[in-house]
Each structure stands twice: as structure tokens, then as C-alpha cells.
Amino acid sequence: MPHARRLRFAVELHSPLPGRTWLDSAREVEQLGYSTLFLPDHFDEGPGPLAAAAAFAAITSTLNVGLLVLDCDFRHPAVVARELATIDQISEGRLEVGLGAGWKALDYQRSGIPMDRPGVRVSRLQEHAAVLRGLWGDGPFSFSGEHYTITEMDGTPAPYRPGGPTVLVGGGAPRLLGWAGATADIVGVNASIHSGEIDAAAALDALPERIDEKIGWVREGAGERFEDLEINAWLAAAELTDDPAMVETMAALFGTDADSFRRSPLALVGSPGDIAEMLAERRERWGYSYHVIPGDKAHEFAPLVASLTGT
């Protein structure tokens, strides 16, 4: 009997697959059997995520298209709601909307967009999400918050799915994960990145004992709906290998030891058999069932993805 939390896998592309255009890359990810093609939202990598998601939706038929994640500081939610509803229509319901409060300091430094303290950014994210949901609903919508004001606005076009597309919220801190548990469809349980870049401190925040805490925050926010949530893991490292030395080398790059690195749900390194066991253990311990493979590993992991998807 299949597990209640069935495994599925996404690819996140920061650039096209080798020797491919962006459109060819989307077609290929679909052919490889992945559930979703995610795009990041940073100024120094990847395409414009909204335009690219619309294009990918138009040329695929089974592949979900997603944003991992839209930085809510970069765009007004009234504009975003309309764009996302349009993409949801184009995809006929295959859009996954990742929302985040921003973490990459370089995005803010180079663009000149103010990077407020985390608490302010999270409050803005919460209002942003409320406006999106409101504009994806029926009838005129009004909202009065600290960051956004909406007055009797009809959300047009309507999304393909009543209530709007699937929403993913990712983060690593108590307030954000608790709120995500209460409101999101998918929760990305990640390391906190306090410095504005992925560093050794972030790696330590993804160790198993810390993930235990983070899942606890999600459970507390979700209450009875926890079993209906999908728990997502963004993989900072993924490698198919039988070489134990490779694990030690990669662990050193992340500033941790091999055992801790191997047990972190944000790394997936080992033989196909080892990885299948790791995924089963992580699902039982934390509920992770949705894993995001780095784009440069899409072909390498495709056979394993084919064998594990839906189990």
C-alpha cells in the first residue's frame, strides 16, 4: 500500500540544461519524469521567473511550473496576483507559487531595495500572501495593513483553480514556520540564513536535531491540518556516489562532519540504495516527501526519481 505522503521530485534551474535553450530545458525536465520545474528569484541568476513560468506552462502538459521562491519585497502583491492567476490559467492548474521573505543580501545590495530586519520582512510576507489569497477569491477585495492597502479590487483574471494556485512557504525560523503550517499548502522546512549567504552557520542549522525543532514549529502552527501538508526539502547538495570520501569532502565544504552531513535532510549524497533509505527515514521522522534536486543533477538523478516517484 502506498505511503500517505507519496514521494515526488522537482528540479530547480538557475540556468538552462547544458546545450539546451530555456524552452528545451523545460521540455526535457518534463520528459525526465520530474513533478515540477522550479525557478529561483534572484537578480544575479536565472530568467525572469514570472515570464519564464508562463512560457514553460505554455509548452508543457504534465509538468508543474513553480517559483522557489518569489521574494515578496520585489513586487507589489496586486501586480503579482494578476500575473500568477494568468500563469495558473495558462498551465490549467499546474502552477506552484513559492513565497518568501527574502534572504540573499546581494539581491538587496545591488538593486538598492532596502533589506529590512527579518521581523519586518516576515510581516510583509504575511500581508503579501493575504492579498494574493484575497484577490484570488470571489468579488471585490479590500485589505488594510501596515505594508499594503487594497480597496474594493476585483482580482482579474480569476485563477484556473478556485481559491488560487498551490502555495509553498519556505523558511527556517519559528514565526515563519508556524505561520506556514497554519496557512500554506506546502511547507519548505529549511535552514535559517542569518548572514544573507549560505555558510557554515546555515549548514549547522540543517542538522537533524534542529530539523526536529523546526518540524515542531510547523506542527504547532498547523494543528490538525499537519497531516494534509506537504513537507518540502530544498537540497543544498545532491550526489550519487559509492565513495565515502566524497561524503567527507562535501561535508567539509559545508563546515560539518560526514555523519552530520549525511543525516541532514538538505543533503542527499550516497548510492541509489542509500538514498532510497535516507528518503524513507526522513519521511518517517519529519514528513519530507517533496525533494528539490539541483538542476545540474537532473539527468543523473532521473532513474532514481523514476523508481521512487509515487511510492
N, C-alpha and C positions, 0 to 999 in steps of 0.2 A: 504494500500500500504506500503511495507517495507520501512524503512528509508534508505536513500542513504548510510549512514555509518552503516552497519549492525554489531550487536554485535557478538563478538567471545571471547573465553576464552582460556587461556593457564594455564598450571601448571609448576612451576619451582621446580625441585627436587634437594635438596642438599644431600640427602641420599635416599636409596630405601624406598618404602612404607612399613609400618610395616608388618613384617612377610614375605616379598617378596624379591626376588633377583632383581638385576637391570633389567634384561630382563623381568621378570614377571611384574615389575612396569610399564615398557613401554607398555606392552600389556594391563594392567589394565587401564592406563590413556586413551588409545585409546577406550577401551570398555565403559568408563565412559562418553565419548562424548566430550572430550576437543579437541580443534583445534590443539594444539601444546604442545609438551613436551620440555621445555627449560632446559638447563644445565648451571650452572654458571662456571666461570673460575677463581678459587682461589686455592691457594696451600694447604689450610687447610680444604677443604670440597669438596665433590662431586668426581665423577670419572674424568679421563682424558677426557675432553669434546669432542675432535675430535674422539677418538676411540669409545667412548660411543655413539655418534651421528650416526656413521657408523653402529654400532651394532643395535641400535634401528630402524634405517631406514630399515635394512635387515629383521626385524621380524614383521614389521607393514605394513599396506597397505593404511590407510587413514590418520594417524596421521602425522602432520608436526613435524619435529625434528629441534630444534633450539639451538643456543648459545646465552646466555644472561649474559654478552656479552664477546666476546673474547677481552682480553687485548692486544692491539697491541704492547706493549713493550715486550711481552714474546716470540714472534716468528717473523721470517722474512716473509714478505708477499709473496715472491716467493714460499716458502715452504707451507704457508697457502693456497695460491691459488690452488695449486695442490690437497691438502687434501680435501678442500671444494668442488672442482669440482668432485672429486671422490665420495664424500658423496652425492652430488646432483645427480650423475648418479645412485648410489645405491638406492636412495629414489625415483627416477623417478620424480624429481622436487619438493620434499616435504621439502627441506632444507630452513630454515630461519637463516641468518647469522647476528647476533648482533655484532657490533663493538664498542669498547670504548677506551678511553684514559687512563684508569686505575684510581683508586681512593683509593683502600684499602691499607693503609700504611703497614700493616702487611705482605702483599704479597712481597713487596719490601724489607722490613727489614729482613725477614727470608731467602729470596732467594739470597740476595746480588745484585739484579738487581737495578741499580740506578733509583731513583724516581725523575725525572727532574721536574722543575716547570711546572704548568699547561699549559702555553702557548707553551712550547716545546713539551709536550705530545700531545697536540691537533694538532700541526703541523705534528708530526709523524703519528698520526692517519689519517690525511688528505692524506698524501703521501701513507700510507699503503692502504687505500681504493682505491686510484688512481691506484696503482699497481695491486690490485686484479681485478678491472674492466678491466684494460688493458690486463691482462693475460687471462681473460675470453672471450676476443674478438677474432677476426679473425686475423691470420697472426702473424708474429714476432712483438714483442712489445719492445719498448725502453723507458726508463724514466731516467731523471737526476734530482735529488732533493737534498735537504740538508741532508736527512737521508738515502735515498735509491737510488741505481743506477742499472738499468736493461738494458742490451744490447742485442738487437735482439733476444729476448727469445720467443719461442713458448710456449703458455700455454697448456700443455697436462696433463691429458686428457681434452677434452672440457667438459664444464658443460652440464648437461641434457637440460637445457633451454638456448636458445641463449641469450648471454649477461650475463649469470650467475644467481645464486640464488637470492632470495629476500634479500635485505639488510636493517637491522634495525640499526639506530644510536640512542643511548640514552645519555642524559646529562641534565644539568641544567643551563648552562651559556650562555650568549648572542652569543658569537662567534660560539660555538659548535652547538647550536640550529639553528642559522641562516644557517650555512653550512649544517646541517642535512636536513633542509627544502628544500634546493636547490638540494640535491643530493640523499637522502635516499628514500626508498620505504615506510618505517615505521619509525616514529619518536617517541622515548620514551621520554616523557617530564617528567623529574624527579626533585627532589631536588638536589641542589649542595651540595657536601660533602667535604667541605674545610679541615676538620680536619683529613681526612683519615679514619674516622669511623662514623657510623650513630649515630648522637647525637641530642641534643635539637635544635641546630642551623639548622641542616638539616630538622628537623620537621617544624620549623618556615618557612623555605624556600619552603615548600609544601602547605602553606596556600593559599586560593583561590585568594587573591589579587596578590600574587607572580606568581601563575599559569597564571593569566591573562597576566602578563608581558611576561612570557615565551612563551605562545602561540603567542603573538605578534611578538616575535623574529623569531619563526618558520614561521609565515605568511610573514614576511618581506623577509626572505630568499627564501621562496617558490614561492612567486608571484602567478601567475595564476595556478600553479600546486598544491596549497594548498588543493583544494577540492579533489584531487586524492590521497593525502597522507592518510595513516592510522595512527592514534594517539594512542599510547600505554601507558598504566599505569601499572607500577610495584607496586604491593600492598605491602606496608610495614606491614600492619595489615589487617586481614580479619577475621570476626567473625559473625556467625549467632546467634542472641540473641534478646529476647524481653525485656531484663533487662537494663534499663537506667543506672544503677550503673556500669554495665560492660563498657559502653562507657566512663564514668568518670574515671574509673580505668585505662583503656587503654590510655586515653588522658594524664593522669598524668605520665604514663611511658614515653610518648613522650614529656613531658615538656610543654604541652599546655592545653587549656581548652576544655571542652566537645564539645561545639558548633563548635569551630575551627577544632577540630579533626574530627568531623562528616562531615564537609564540605570539608575536604581535599580530593582530588582525589586519593591520595596514601593510603587512609584507606577506608575500606568497612565494616562497623560494624552496624548491626541492624537486624530487622526481614526481611524475604523474601520480603514482600511488601515494606518496607522502602528501601531496597537495590535496588529493581527494579526502584523505583522513583529516587533514587540517580543516578543510571546509566543513566537514561533518561535525568536528569538535566545536568549531566556532559557532555553528548554527545551534548546537545544543546548549552551549554555555551562554551565548549572548543574543542569539536570534538572527545573526547575519545570514542573509540568503541572496543578497544582490551585490555583486562584486564588480568593480570598475577596473578593467585591465588597461595599462598604459598602451597608447597607440602603437608604439614601436614593437610591442609584443603580440599584436593582434593575430598575425599568422601563426606564430609559434604556439600560442595557446588555443588556437581554433579546434584541433582534435579533442583536447580535453574538455573544452566548452561544449562541444557536440555530445560528448559522452555523459556529461553531468547535468546539462540543462533539463529542467523539469523534474529532477529527482529529489 
